[in-house]
Amino acid sequence: MTQATQGCSAAFYLVHSMLAAPGSFSETDRQGARNMVRAAQAAGLDRIIYLGGLGGVSDPHLSEHLRSRLEVARILQSGPVHATFLRAAMILGSGSASFEIMRYLVDRLPVMITPCWVHNPVQPIAITDVLNYLQGCLEHEEVKGQTFDIYG
């Protein structure tokens, strides 16, 4: 990351570990965020823009993956480089991992019994809108270090 950030003024942090072993993805997420903080500081970046998930910090029903996303945001925002945190639910569009998983399931399982933890209201957002928010974070100084919920 140190080499990749050299000569840059900003970095988009779009890393989300999805390792299968329970708990291992959280540590991988933490280590990646710490590495980004160090690289951003070494490169003298002006800002980091992180795209993570929606979820309340105190929500006892929050999934381990969403808890990890929030922890990444805390690590990035605790560093010396201003980190803007964009919190999004499902991103709709080709290439979005959540969208691709949902499309795969719907294509193969038109009817499915789900566990209670999947009953989570969300406000999805189109990938084009996410890209506009990411670009907007580069164009507006006042968003540095802030957290915003983005949705459609």
PEGI-V222402 format. One line per field, one symbol per residue. phi: phi as a letter, one per 40 degrees, with the letter a starting at -180 (. if undefined). A space follows every 50 residues. Layout:
# PEGI-V222402
phi: ???
This chain:
# PEGI-V222402
phi: .cccccgbbabcbbcacbcccdgcccccccccccccdccccccgccabbb bbbcicdcccccccccdccccddccccccccdbcbcbbccccidhcdccc cccdcccbbcbacbcccccbcbbcbcdccccccdcdcccbcccdgcbbcb ac
